């Protein structure tokens, strides 16, 4: 119980909680493959308010994509169906709704 309390405390203090190895290497490879597909196929059709860049003139400076789960079934499943069972199995589920945001610079995922 104390470990979960520390997880919850970290979340409330920092606004996020990193969970190392939440996804396996194979799952991360699948996520990266689908992220690449999403960037190539869907970003060009998204409204500018859905996609943020460090520099709007440089497509390689992609920073953030909003509401991916609303545009793609893979990410809908990833965001809504996979995390809760995995978190419960690993006992990392805190008393807040889990959502995931890709953190490309860290090469991982952050629960927030």
ZADO-1210 file (C-alpha; in nm, 4 decimals, padded with zeros to 6 digits):
<atoms>
<atom x="00.0000" y="00.0000" z="00.0000" code="UNK" pos="1"/>
<atom x="00.2859" y="00.2376" z="00.0763" code="UNK" pos="2"/>
<atom x="00.4300" y="00.1849" z="-00.2740" code="UNK" pos="3"/>
<atom x="00.0977" y="00.2813" z="-00.4295" code="UNK" pos="4"/>
<atom x="00.0821" y="00.5836" z="-00.2022" code="UNK" pos="5"/>
<atom x="00.4246" y="00.6900" z="-00.3288" code="UNK" pos="6"/>
<atom x="00.3028" y="00.6476" z="-00.6886" code="UNK" pos="7"/>
<atom x="-00.0037" y="00.8584" z="-00.6193" code="UNK" pos="8"/>
<atom x="00.1983" y="01.1190" z="-00.4305" code="UNK" pos="9"/>
<atom x="00.4447" y="01.1491" z="-00.7212" code="UNK" pos="10"/>
<atom x="00.1550" y="01.1911" z="-00.9628" code="UNK" pos="11"/>
<atom x="-00.0045" y="01.4664" z="-00.7582" code="UNK" pos="12"/>
<atom x="00.3279" y="01.6412" z="-00.6903" code="UNK" pos="13"/>
<atom x="00.4598" y="01.6303" z="-01.0479" code="UNK" pos="14"/>
<atom x="00.1444" y="01.5970" z="-01.2593" code="UNK" pos="15"/>
<atom x="00.2680" y="01.2709" z="-01.4150" code="UNK" pos="16"/>
<atom x="00.4169" y="00.9377" z="-01.3171" code="UNK" pos="17"/>
<atom x="00.6728" y="00.7554" z="-01.5297" code="UNK" pos="18"/>
<atom x="00.6357" y="00.3780" z="-01.5182" code="UNK" pos="19"/>
<atom x="00.9458" y="00.2070" z="-01.6644" code="UNK" pos="20"/>
<atom x="00.8843" y="-00.1043" z="-01.8752" code="UNK" pos="21"/>
<atom x="00.5077" y="-00.0476" z="-01.8804" code="UNK" pos="22"/>
<atom x="00.5117" y="-00.1819" z="-02.2373" code="UNK" pos="23"/>
<atom x="00.7315" y="-00.4642" z="-02.3628" code="UNK" pos="24"/>
<atom x="00.9894" y="-00.4105" z="-02.6373" code="UNK" pos="25"/>
<atom x="00.7545" y="-00.5754" z="-02.8884" code="UNK" pos="26"/>
<atom x="00.4659" y="-00.3500" z="-02.7821" code="UNK" pos="27"/>
<atom x="00.6880" y="-00.0412" z="-02.8115" code="UNK" pos="28"/>
<atom x="00.7934" y="-00.1489" z="-03.1628" code="UNK" pos="29"/>
<atom x="00.4256" y="-00.1785" z="-03.2600" code="UNK" pos="30"/>
<atom x="00.3504" y="00.1640" z="-03.1095" code="UNK" pos="31"/>
<atom x="00.6441" y="00.3218" z="-03.2943" code="UNK" pos="32"/>
<atom x="00.5333" y="00.1603" z="-03.6221" code="UNK" pos="33"/>
<atom x="00.1806" y="00.2965" z="-03.5802" code="UNK" pos="34"/>
<atom x="00.3076" y="00.6361" z="-03.4696" code="UNK" pos="35"/>
<atom x="00.5086" y="00.6604" z="-03.7918" code="UNK" pos="36"/>
<atom x="00.2019" y="00.5602" z="-03.9924" code="UNK" pos="37"/>
<atom x="-00.0098" y="00.8163" z="-03.8081" code="UNK" pos="38"/>
<atom x="00.2429" y="01.0927" z="-03.8782" code="UNK" pos="39"/>
<atom x="00.2710" y="01.0032" z="-04.2481" code="UNK" pos="40"/>
<atom x="-00.0945" y="00.9322" z="-04.3228" code="UNK" pos="41"/>
<atom x="-00.3075" y="01.1324" z="-04.0810" code="UNK" pos="42"/>
<atom x="-00.1215" y="01.4444" z="-03.9736" code="UNK" pos="43"/>
<atom x="-00.1479" y="01.6081" z="-04.3179" code="UNK" pos="44"/>
<atom x="-00.5293" y="01.6000" z="-04.2882" code="UNK" pos="45"/>
<atom x="-00.5519" y="01.7207" z="-03.9256" code="UNK" pos="46"/>
<atom x="-00.6464" y="02.0747" z="-03.8296" code="UNK" pos="47"/>
<atom x="-00.3521" y="02.2890" z="-03.7116" code="UNK" pos="48"/>
<atom x="-00.4977" y="02.2983" z="-03.3584" code="UNK" pos="49"/>
<atom x="-00.4394" y="01.9203" z="-03.3342" code="UNK" pos="50"/>
<atom x="-00.0665" y="01.9209" z="-03.4176" code="UNK" pos="51"/>
<atom x="00.2081" y="02.1270" z="-03.2527" code="UNK" pos="52"/>
<atom x="00.5654" y="02.1848" z="-03.3676" code="UNK" pos="53"/>
<atom x="00.8676" y="02.3461" z="-03.2049" code="UNK" pos="54"/>
<atom x="00.8950" y="02.5382" z="-03.5324" code="UNK" pos="55"/>
<atom x="00.5833" y="02.5400" z="-03.7535" code="UNK" pos="56"/>
<atom x="00.8030" y="02.5625" z="-04.0630" code="UNK" pos="57"/>
<atom x="00.9920" y="02.2414" z="-03.9798" code="UNK" pos="58"/>
<atom x="00.7885" y="01.9211" z="-04.0059" code="UNK" pos="59"/>
<atom x="01.0708" y="01.7362" z="-03.8271" code="UNK" pos="60"/>
<atom x="01.0128" y="01.9426" z="-03.5129" code="UNK" pos="61"/>
<atom x="00.6880" y="01.7645" z="-03.4247" code="UNK" pos="62"/>
<atom x="00.6189" y="01.8192" z="-03.0554" code="UNK" pos="63"/>
<atom x="00.2645" y="01.7067" z="-02.9772" code="UNK" pos="64"/>
<atom x="-00.0428" y="01.5501" z="-03.1370" code="UNK" pos="65"/>
<atom x="-00.3814" y="01.6047" z="-02.9739" code="UNK" pos="66"/>
<atom x="-00.6569" y="01.3420" z="-02.9512" code="UNK" pos="67"/>
<atom x="-00.4872" y="01.0704" z="-03.1569" code="UNK" pos="68"/>
<atom x="-00.7409" y="00.8216" z="-03.0260" code="UNK" pos="69"/>
<atom x="-01.0217" y="01.0122" z="-03.2008" code="UNK" pos="70"/>
<atom x="-00.8601" y="00.9684" z="-03.5422" code="UNK" pos="71"/>
<atom x="-00.7142" y="00.6183" z="-03.5305" code="UNK" pos="72"/>
<atom x="-00.8402" y="00.2856" z="-03.3964" code="UNK" pos="73"/>
<atom x="-00.4919" y="00.1633" z="-03.2961" code="UNK" pos="74"/>
<atom x="-00.4461" y="00.4600" z="-03.0638" code="UNK" pos="75"/>
<atom x="-00.8038" y="00.4370" z="-02.9398" code="UNK" pos="76"/>
<atom x="-00.7307" y="00.0814" z="-02.8286" code="UNK" pos="77"/>
<atom x="-00.3907" y="00.1780" z="-02.6878" code="UNK" pos="78"/>
<atom x="-00.5258" y="00.4702" z="-02.4852" code="UNK" pos="79"/>
<atom x="-00.8530" y="00.3198" z="-02.3664" code="UNK" pos="80"/>
<atom x="-00.8291" y="-00.0572" z="-02.3567" code="UNK" pos="81"/>
<atom x="-00.4693" y="-00.1640" z="-02.2918" code="UNK" pos="82"/>
<atom x="-00.3435" y="00.0561" z="-02.0052" code="UNK" pos="83"/>
<atom x="-00.6022" y="-00.0281" z="-01.7402" code="UNK" pos="84"/>
<atom x="-00.5583" y="-00.4092" z="-01.7442" code="UNK" pos="85"/>
<atom x="-00.1787" y="-00.3712" z="-01.7651" code="UNK" pos="86"/>
<atom x="-00.1766" y="-00.1235" z="-01.4775" code="UNK" pos="87"/>
<atom x="-00.3957" y="-00.3429" z="-01.2599" code="UNK" pos="88"/>
<atom x="-00.1776" y="-00.6456" z="-01.3342" code="UNK" pos="89"/>
<atom x="00.1361" y="-00.4494" z="-01.2422" code="UNK" pos="90"/>
<atom x="-00.0393" y="-00.2803" z="-00.9472" code="UNK" pos="91"/>
<atom x="00.0457" y="00.0629" z="-01.0835" code="UNK" pos="92"/>
<atom x="-00.3155" y="00.1772" z="-01.1154" code="UNK" pos="93"/>
<atom x="-00.3686" y="00.4871" z="-00.9062" code="UNK" pos="94"/>
<atom x="-00.7096" y="00.6305" z="-00.8168" code="UNK" pos="95"/>
<atom x="-00.7199" y="00.8494" z="-01.1244" code="UNK" pos="96"/>
<atom x="-00.8129" y="00.7895" z="-01.4867" code="UNK" pos="97"/>
<atom x="-00.5172" y="00.6679" z="-01.6881" code="UNK" pos="98"/>
<atom x="-00.4371" y="00.8266" z="-02.0195" code="UNK" pos="99"/>
<atom x="-00.1137" y="00.8070" z="-02.2092" code="UNK" pos="100"/>
<atom x="00.0820" y="01.0667" z="-02.3915" code="UNK" pos="101"/>
<atom x="00.3739" y="00.9754" z="-02.6115" code="UNK" pos="102"/>
<atom x="00.6960" y="01.1249" z="-02.4907" code="UNK" pos="103"/>
<atom x="00.9201" y="01.0857" z="-02.7924" code="UNK" pos="104"/>
<atom x="01.2208" y="01.2566" z="-02.6417" code="UNK" pos="105"/>
<atom x="01.2364" y="01.0005" z="-02.3602" code="UNK" pos="106"/>
<atom x="01.1420" y="00.7103" z="-02.5868" code="UNK" pos="107"/>
<atom x="00.8732" y="00.6015" z="-02.3453" code="UNK" pos="108"/>
<atom x="00.5284" y="00.6725" z="-02.2170" code="UNK" pos="109"/>
<atom x="00.4149" y="00.8821" z="-01.9282" code="UNK" pos="110"/>
<atom x="00.0979" y="00.8234" z="-01.7268" code="UNK" pos="111"/>
<atom x="-00.0738" y="01.1527" z="-01.6750" code="UNK" pos="112"/>
</atoms>
